[in-house]
Amino acid sequence: MTFFTQRKVAIAGAVIAAAIFIAANAHLITVAVTSQPDCTLSARGAAAKPSC
């Protein structure tokens, strides 16, 4: 494998890894924003609302 081919593969791998990282974080932000904030655990360890 030549230096330039190896360099292209390394750059492509870094771009793919960064894209996966960004997509995963975007998913976490989407889930956090669209979730039901009233359905969190209370101090007693039970759901805040019975419907949760």
The first five atom37 places (N, CA, C, CB, O) and aatype in JSON, in Angstrom:
{
  "aatype": [12, 16, 13, 13, 16, 5, 1, 11, 19, 0, 9, 0, 7, 0, 19, 9, 0, 0, 0, 9, 13, 9, 0, 0, 2, 0, 8, 10, 9, 16, 19, 0, 19, 16, 15, 5, 14, 3, 4, 16, 10, 15, 0, 1, 7, 0, 0, 0, 11, 14, 15, 4],
  "atom_mask": [
    [1, 1, 1, 1, 1],
    [1, 1, 1, 1, 1],
    [1, 1, 1, 1, 1],
    [1, 1, 1, 1, 1],
    [1, 1, 1, 1, 1],
    [1, 1, 1, 1, 1],
    [1, 1, 1, 1, 1],
    [1, 1, 1, 1, 1],
    [1, 1, 1, 1, 1],
    [1, 1, 1, 1, 1],
    [1, 1, 1, 1, 1],
    [1, 1, 1, 1, 1],
    [1, 1, 1, 0, 1],
    [1, 1, 1, 1, 1],
    [1, 1, 1, 1, 1],
    [1, 1, 1, 1, 1],
    [1, 1, 1, 1, 1],
    [1, 1, 1, 1, 1],
    [1, 1, 1, 1, 1],
    [1, 1, 1, 1, 1],
    [1, 1, 1, 1, 1],
    [1, 1, 1, 1, 1],
    [1, 1, 1, 1, 1],
    [1, 1, 1, 1, 1],
    [1, 1, 1, 1, 1],
    [1, 1, 1, 1, 1],
    [1, 1, 1, 1, 1],
    [1, 1, 1, 1, 1],
    [1, 1, 1, 1, 1],
    [1, 1, 1, 1, 1],
    [1, 1, 1, 1, 1],
    [1, 1, 1, 1, 1],
    [1, 1, 1, 1, 1],
    [1, 1, 1, 1, 1],
    [1, 1, 1, 1, 1],
    [1, 1, 1, 1, 1],
    [1, 1, 1, 1, 1],
    [1, 1, 1, 1, 1],
    [1, 1, 1, 1, 1],
    [1, 1, 1, 1, 1],
    [1, 1, 1, 1, 1],
    [1, 1, 1, 1, 1],
    [1, 1, 1, 1, 1],
    [1, 1, 1, 1, 1],
    [1, 1, 1, 0, 1],
    [1, 1, 1, 1, 1],
    [1, 1, 1, 1, 1],
    [1, 1, 1, 1, 1],
    [1, 1, 1, 1, 1],
    [1, 1, 1, 1, 1],
    [1, 1, 1, 1, 1],
    [1, 1, 1, 1, 1]
  ],
  "atom_positions": [
    [[0.85, -1.16, 0.0], [0.0, 0.0, 0.0], [0.9, 1.24, 0.0], [-0.97, -0.01, 1.22], [1.81, 1.36, 0.83]],
    [[0.65, 2.12, -0.92], [1.48, 3.32, -1.02], [1.1, 4.33, 0.07], [1.36, 3.95, -2.41], [0.06, 4.2, 0.72]],
    [[1.95, 5.32, 0.23], [1.71, 6.34, 1.24], [0.41, 7.09, 0.97], [2.89, 7.32, 1.28], [-0.35, 7.35, 1.9]],
    [[0.15, 7.43, -0.28], [-1.05, 8.2, -0.61], [-2.32, 7.38, -0.43], [-0.96, 8.72, -2.04], [-3.34, 7.9, 0.01]],
    [[-2.26, 6.1, -0.78], [-3.41, 5.23, -0.57], [-3.69, 5.06, 0.92], [-3.17, 3.86, -1.24], [-4.84, 5.11, 1.35]],
    [[-2.64, 4.86, 1.68], [-2.78, 4.71, 3.12], [-3.34, 5.99, 3.74], [-1.43, 4.36, 3.76], [-4.16, 5.94, 4.66]],
    [[-2.9, 7.12, 3.23], [-3.38, 8.41, 3.73], [-4.87, 8.59, 3.41], [-2.56, 9.56, 3.13], [-5.62, 9.06, 4.26]],
    [[-5.3, 8.22, 2.2], [-6.7, 8.33, 1.82], [-7.58, 7.43, 2.69], [-6.89, 7.97, 0.35], [-8.67, 7.83, 3.11]],
    [[-7.1, 6.23, 2.96], [-7.86, 5.3, 3.8], [-7.97, 5.84, 5.23], [-7.2, 3.9, 3.81], [-9.03, 5.72, 5.85]],
    [[-6.91, 6.42, 5.75], [-6.93, 6.98, 7.1], [-7.88, 8.17, 7.18], [-5.52, 7.4, 7.52], [-8.63, 8.29, 8.15]],
    [[-7.84, 9.03, 6.19], [-8.74, 10.19, 6.18], [-10.19, 9.74, 6.05], [-8.38, 11.15, 5.03], [-11.07, 10.26, 6.74]],
    [[-10.45, 8.77, 5.19], [-11.81, 8.25, 5.03], [-12.31, 7.63, 6.33], [-11.87, 7.22, 3.89], [-13.46, 7.82, 6.7]],
    [[-11.45, 6.9, 7.02], [-11.83, 6.3, 8.29], [-12.14, 7.35, 9.34], [0.0, 0.0, 0.0], [-13.08, 7.2, 10.12]],
    [[-11.34, 8.41, 9.38], [-11.58, 9.49, 10.34], [-12.88, 10.22, 10.04], [-10.41, 10.49, 10.33], [-13.61, 10.59, 10.96]],
    [[-13.18, 10.43, 8.76], [-14.43, 11.09, 8.39], [-15.62, 10.22, 8.75], [-14.44, 11.42, 6.87], [-16.63, 10.72, 9.25]],
    [[-15.53, 8.92, 8.51], [-16.62, 8.01, 8.85], [-16.83, 7.96, 10.36], [-16.33, 6.6, 8.31], [-17.97, 7.98, 10.82]],
    [[-15.75, 7.9, 11.12], [-15.86, 7.88, 12.59], [-16.49, 9.17, 13.1], [-14.48, 7.68, 13.23], [-17.34, 9.13, 14.0]],
    [[-16.1, 10.31, 12.55], [-16.68, 11.58, 12.96], [-18.16, 11.65, 12.6], [-15.92, 12.75, 12.32], [-18.95, 12.18, 13.38]],
    [[-18.53, 11.14, 11.44], [-19.94, 11.14, 11.03], [-20.78, 10.28, 11.96], [-20.08, 10.64, 9.59], [-21.89, 10.66, 12.31]],
    [[-20.27, 9.13, 12.36], [-20.99, 8.26, 13.29], [-21.14, 8.95, 14.64], [-20.27, 6.9, 13.46], [-22.21, 8.9, 15.25]],
    [[-20.09, 9.59, 15.11], [-20.12, 10.3, 16.38], [-21.15, 11.42, 16.35], [-18.73, 10.87, 16.72], [-21.92, 11.58, 17.3]],
    [[-21.18, 12.2, 15.28], [-22.13, 13.31, 15.15], [-23.56, 12.78, 15.05], [-21.8, 14.17, 13.92], [-24.46, 13.34, 15.66]],
    [[-23.77, 11.71, 14.3], [-25.11, 11.14, 14.16], [-25.62, 10.59, 15.49], [-25.1, 10.04, 13.1], [-26.79, 10.75, 15.81]],
    [[-24.76, 9.95, 16.26], [-25.17, 9.41, 17.55], [-25.54, 10.54, 18.51], [-24.05, 8.54, 18.16], [-26.53, 10.44, 19.23]],
    [[-24.75, 11.6, 18.52], [-25.07, 12.72, 19.4], [-26.35, 13.43, 18.95], [-23.91, 13.72, 19.43], [-27.14, 13.86, 19.79]],
    [[-26.57, 13.54, 17.67], [-27.81, 14.14, 17.17], [-29.01, 13.3, 17.6], [-27.78, 14.28, 15.64], [-30.06, 13.84, 17.95]],
    [[-28.86, 12.0, 17.57], [-29.94, 11.12, 18.01], [-30.22, 11.3, 19.49], [-29.6, 9.66, 17.71], [-31.38, 11.36, 19.89]],
    [[-29.18, 11.39, 20.31], [-29.36, 11.59, 21.74], [-30.05, 12.92, 22.03], [-28.02, 11.51, 22.46], [-30.9, 13.0, 22.91]],
    [[-29.68, 13.95, 21.31], [-30.31, 15.26, 21.51], [-31.78, 15.2, 21.09], [-29.58, 16.35, 20.7], [-32.63, 15.76, 21.78]],
    [[-32.08, 14.53, 19.99], [-33.46, 14.39, 19.53], [-34.3, 13.64, 20.55], [-33.5, 13.67, 18.18], [-35.43, 14.04, 20.85]],
    [[-33.77, 12.55, 21.07], [-34.51, 11.77, 22.06], [-34.71, 12.58, 23.34], [-33.77, 10.46, 22.37], [-35.78, 12.52, 23.94]],
    [[-33.7, 13.33, 23.76], [-33.82, 14.13, 24.97], [-34.86, 15.24, 24.82], [-32.47, 14.74, 25.34], [-35.6, 15.53, 25.76]],
    [[-34.94, 15.84, 23.65], [-35.88, 16.93, 23.44], [-37.3, 16.41, 23.3], [-35.49, 17.73, 22.2], [-38.24, 17.05, 23.78]],
    [[-37.49, 15.28, 22.68], [-38.84, 14.76, 22.43], [-39.34, 13.83, 23.51], [-38.87, 14.05, 21.12], [-40.48, 13.36, 23.43]],
    [[-38.54, 13.54, 24.53], [-38.98, 12.63, 25.57], [-39.98, 13.32, 26.49], [-37.79, 12.1, 26.37], [-40.21, 14.52, 26.38]],
    [[-40.56, 12.55, 27.39], [-41.52, 13.08, 28.34], [-40.78, 13.46, 29.62], [-42.65, 12.04, 28.62], [-40.44, 12.57, 30.4]],
    [[-40.53, 14.73, 29.86], [-39.76, 15.12, 31.03], [-40.48, 14.85, 32.35], [-39.41, 16.58, 30.94], [-39.84, 14.76, 33.39]],
    [[-41.81, 14.72, 32.31], [-42.54, 14.43, 33.54], [-42.38, 12.98, 33.98], [-44.01, 14.74, 33.35], [-42.74, 12.63, 35.1]],
    [[-41.87, 12.15, 33.12], [-41.74, 10.73, 33.42], [-40.32, 10.39, 33.89], [-42.1, 9.89, 32.19], [-39.72, 9.42, 33.42]],
    [[-39.79, 11.17, 34.79], [-38.48, 10.9, 35.35], [-38.63, 10.25, 36.71], [-37.65, 12.19, 35.46], [-39.71, 10.28, 37.3]],
    [[-37.57, 9.66, 37.2], [-37.62, 9.03, 38.51], [-37.69, 10.07, 39.6], [-36.42, 8.13, 38.73], [-37.02, 11.1, 39.53]],
    [[-38.49, 9.8, 40.6], [-38.58, 10.69, 41.73], [-37.58, 10.24, 42.8], [-40.03, 10.73, 42.3], [-36.85, 9.28, 42.61]],
    [[-37.57, 10.94, 43.92], [-36.65, 10.6, 45.01], [-36.96, 9.21, 45.58], [-36.72, 11.66, 46.13], [-36.07, 8.54, 46.11]],
    [[-38.19, 8.77, 45.46], [-38.58, 7.45, 45.96], [-38.19, 6.33, 45.01], [-40.07, 7.41, 46.21], [-38.29, 5.16, 45.38]],
    [[-37.77, 6.65, 43.81], [-37.36, 5.65, 42.86], [-38.47, 5.15, 41.97], [0.0, 0.0, 0.0], [-38.25, 4.29, 41.12]],
    [[-39.68, 5.69, 42.15], [-40.8, 5.29, 41.31], [-41.02, 6.36, 40.24], [-42.09, 5.07, 42.16], [-40.48, 7.46, 40.33]],
    [[-41.81, 6.03, 39.25], [-42.11, 6.99, 38.2], [-42.89, 8.16, 38.78], [-42.9, 6.32, 37.05], [-43.68, 7.98, 39.7]],
    [[-42.68, 9.34, 38.24], [-43.34, 10.53, 38.75], [-44.86, 10.48, 38.55], [-42.76, 11.76, 38.08], [-45.62, 10.99, 39.37]],
    [[-45.28, 9.87, 37.47], [-46.71, 9.73, 37.18], [-47.03, 8.24, 37.01], [-47.1, 10.54, 35.9], [-46.21, 7.49, 36.49]],
    [[-48.2, 7.82, 37.43], [-48.55, 6.4, 37.26], [-48.65, 5.99, 35.8], [-49.87, 6.12, 37.94], [-48.46, 4.81, 35.49]],
    [[-48.93, 6.92, 34.89], [-49.08, 6.56, 33.48], [-47.74, 6.31, 32.79], [-49.82, 7.66, 32.75], [-47.72, 5.88, 31.64]],
    [[-46.64, 6.57, 33.47], [-45.32, 6.39, 32.86], [-44.92, 4.97, 33.0], [-44.27, 7.32, 33.48], [-43.84, 4.59, 32.56]]
  ]
}
